[in-house]
Amino acid sequence: MKILVIGDSCIDVFRYGKVTRIAPEAPVPIIVPEKETSNPGMAGNVVANLKALNSEVEFFTNKNEIRKVRYVCSKYNHLLLRVDENDTCERINMASFALKIVPFKTEELDAVIISDYCKGFLEEEDIEIISKSFKCPVFLDTKKILGECCLLYTSPSPRDKRQS
């Protein structure tokens, strides 16, 4: 399966540590770091999941590195704090996108996934242009309120045909 993923991505960092007391100057836990892990986040997580399912994936994302650092109590696996670094990105360059996708035969795509986390990479008009550029199914995940460009079209079910 060949899938194109378009969207903003980040690095998810998890810093696990031991919490044994509360700070004397404020009612917050004191964490003593034990280990750190990181993995692709947002649209990068979508890509990682698709690759785990043996899909061939082409990925178009922001250039700057957004980081979401989570501090987690290792004993209870409880999130204590999240720090977002570099939390916005530049808007997609549609000319660059077209240059990257043109050599790639769009007829060979099985699906396009637009994974929009509202960090500035995609605007509504970009989503509309991308959605209309492909003949394969286009799946969209966003928190934006979109207009008619994203109406869901389904074929009539056999039951609907019987009623007509």
N, C-alpha and C positions, 0 to 999 in steps of 0.2 A: 504494500500500500504506500502511495506517495502523497504526502501531506505538506502543505505550506502553512506555517504558523507565523502570524504577524501580531506583534504586540510589545508592550513594555515589559522589561525583565529586570531582575535584581539578583543579588546574592543574599540568601537567607543564612544568617549566622546564629548559632545557638551556643551560648556560653553557660555551661552547667557548673554549679558550685554548691558548696555546703553552706547552709544557713543555720547558725546556732544562737544568734542573738539579734536584738533590735538596737539600732544606733541610739546613743544617748542624746544626740542633738535634734533628732526628729524620729517620728514613729515609722521608720523604714527598716527592712531587713538588711543585715550586712552579709554579703555573699563572698565566700572565699573560692575563687575559681579552681576548678578541677580539670575540666576538659572543654574543648571547643570543636564544633562540627560546622560545616557549611555545605550548602547545596544550591542549585539554581532555583530561583523563586519566580513567582508570577508567571509570565508566558514561558520562561525558562523551565518551570516545573511541568508545564503542559508538554514541552518538547521532550523532557526526560521521561515522562510517562508514555508518550507515543513510541519513543525509542525502545523502552522496556517491552513494548508490545510488538517489536520488530518492524515498526513502520520506518520507511525512508522519509526523513524530515528535512525540509528547507526552512530556515529560520531568518526572519527579518525583524530586527529589534533595535533599541536605542544603543548608542555608542558609549555613553557615560555609565559608570557603575553606580547603581543605586544599591545601598546596603540596608538591610533590616536586621539589626542586632538584638537578639532576645536573650535576656538573662533568666535562667531557669533554675529553680531549686532542685538539685539532683535527687534528694530524698523523696519528694512528693511529685516531681515532674510538674511543678506549678510555675507558671509564667509570673515573674516578678516585675519585669520592666522590658519595654521595647524601645529601642532608639533607632530612628530612621535617619540615615545619612544620605545626603545628595538626593532628596526625595522627588525631584522633578527631572524631566529630560526634554531635549529638543524635539520638536515636532518632526514627524516622518518627512523625509525628502522624497516626494513622489517621483521626481525625475530619476533619482538614484534607485528607487524601488523598481521603476519600469526597466532600467538598464539591467538590473540584477535578474529580473523575472523574464525578460524577453528571450534570452538565450535558452531558458528553461521552457520546454514545451508545455504550455498550460493545458493542452489536451491530455497530457499524461497524468495530471493531478487527479487524485481521487477525492480530495476535499481541501478546503481552506478553513483555517481556524483563526478568527480574530479574537485575541485575548487582551482586552483593554482594561487596564487598572487605573485609568484616569490620572496618569502622571505627566501628561502633556504630549505623549508620542502620537496619539491619534485624536483627531477632531471628527465631528459628525460627518463633515463633507468627505474626509479621507475614508471613513468607513463606508460611505455610500459609493464612492468611486471604486474601492476595492471590491465591494460586494457585487457590483455590476460588471466587473472585469473578468469574471470566471464563469464557466458553464457548469462546473461541478458544484456540489453542495457547499455552501459557505455557512459556517457555524460562528455565532457571535456571542461573546460573553463580555458584558460591559455594565457599568452602573449608570451610564449616561441615559437620559431619556431621549430616545430617538424618534424621528418622524416616520413617515410612510416608507422610507427607504428600506425598512427592516420588517415589513409585513411578512407574516408566515403564510406560505402557499402550500396547500396540501391537495392531493388528488382526491376526488370523491370516493368514499368507501362503497363497496358493493351494496350496502344497505341504502345509501343515498340514491343509488341508481334505480333500485326497486321502487322507490317512492315517486319517481318522476314519470 
